Amino acid sequence: MGLIWLYIYLQAFMDGWQATCKSKEQARLLIPQGTFLVSSMFFSGPCLTPGPVTIQVVGTVLATTDISEYENSEWLMFQHIEGLKLIGGGTFDGQGQSSWEHNQDCEADPT
């Protein structure tokens, strides 16, 4: 998957989030079957949806392994949301092992 797919998935997720969060009826963001490569995504409220905001993950949300694509070192961030419900049998795959080599020893070098 290339950069263009990364952008398409990010835009689709953000468009879906905006529609869900701004809905005045109970709504849910569905991540369907499939694998979706994404970098940083910020899901922010407050939302207009009554009750909890639901995210249903059926597929796999896959983190990009290019650390430079992460704003503030964050992959997925949820903020200012009252009542978030995460359901489904899907997977969030941060691909941690591929980025471990980039980790720094914070105790040895606190900068």
C-alpha positions in Angstrom: 0.0 0.0 0.0 1.4 3.4 -1.0 1.0 6.9 0.2 -2.1 7.5 -1.8 -3.9 4.7 0.0 -2.7 6.0 3.3 -4.3 9.4 2.5 -7.5 7.9 1.2 -8.0 5.8 4.3 -7.2 8.7 6.6 -9.6 11.0 4.8 -12.3 8.3 4.8 -11.9 7.7 8.5 -12.0 11.4 9.3 -15.1 12.0 7.1 -16.8 9.0 8.8 -15.8 10.3 12.2 -17.2 13.8 11.4 -20.5 12.4 10.2 -20.8 10.2 13.3 -19.8 12.9 15.8 -22.0 15.5 14.3 -25.1 13.3 14.1 -28.0 14.3 16.3 -29.2 10.7 16.2 -27.4 7.6 17.6 -24.7 6.8 15.0 -21.6 4.6 14.7 -18.4 4.7 12.8 -17.9 1.3 11.0 -14.4 0.1 10.0 -15.3 -2.7 7.6 -13.6 -5.9 6.8 -10.2 -5.3 5.2 -6.8 -3.8 6.2 -6.4 -0.1 6.5 -3.0 1.5 6.7 -3.1 4.8 8.6 -0.8 7.2 10.4 -1.8 9.7 13.1 -5.5 10.2 13.5 -7.2 12.5 16.1 -10.8 11.7 16.9 -12.1 14.8 18.7 -15.3 15.9 20.3 -17.5 17.1 21.8 -20.0 15.1 19.8 -23.6 15.8 19.2 -24.6 12.1 19.1 -26.8 11.2 22.1 -25.4 8.5 24.3 -22.0 6.9 23.7 -20.3 7.4 20.4 -19.7 3.9 19.0 -16.8 2.7 16.8 -17.3 -0.7 15.4 -14.0 -2.3 14.1 -14.5 -5.4 11.9 -11.3 -5.1 9.9 -7.7 -4.3 10.8 -6.4 -0.8 11.4 -2.7 -1.0 10.6 -0.2 1.6 11.8 2.4 2.8 9.3 5.9 1.9 10.2 7.3 5.4 9.2 7.7 7.1 12.6 8.0 10.5 10.9 4.3 10.3 9.9 3.2 10.6 13.6 2.2 14.0 14.9 3.3 14.4 18.5 4.3 10.7 18.5 0.6 9.7 18.6 -1.0 7.1 16.4 -4.7 7.2 17.4 -5.9 9.8 19.9 -9.4 10.3 21.3 -10.1 13.5 23.1 -13.1 15.5 24.4 -15.5 12.6 23.9 -18.2 11.7 26.5 -18.9 8.0 26.4 -16.9 6.2 23.8 -17.9 2.6 23.0 -15.5 0.4 21.0 -17.0 -2.8 19.7 -16.4 -5.5 17.1 -13.9 -8.3 16.6 -11.4 -6.3 14.5 -7.8 -5.5 15.2 -5.6 -2.5 15.9 -2.1 -3.5 14.8 0.5 -0.9 15.8 3.3 -2.9 14.2 5.4 -2.2 17.3 8.2 -4.6 16.5 9.1 -2.8 13.4 9.5 0.5 15.3 11.3 -0.8 18.4 14.7 -0.2 16.8 13.8 3.5 16.8 13.1 3.6 20.5 15.4 5.5 22.7 16.5 4.6 26.2 14.7 7.4 28.0 16.5 6.7 31.3 19.9 7.0 29.7 19.0 10.0 27.6 16.0 12.0 29.0 16.0 14.5 26.1 
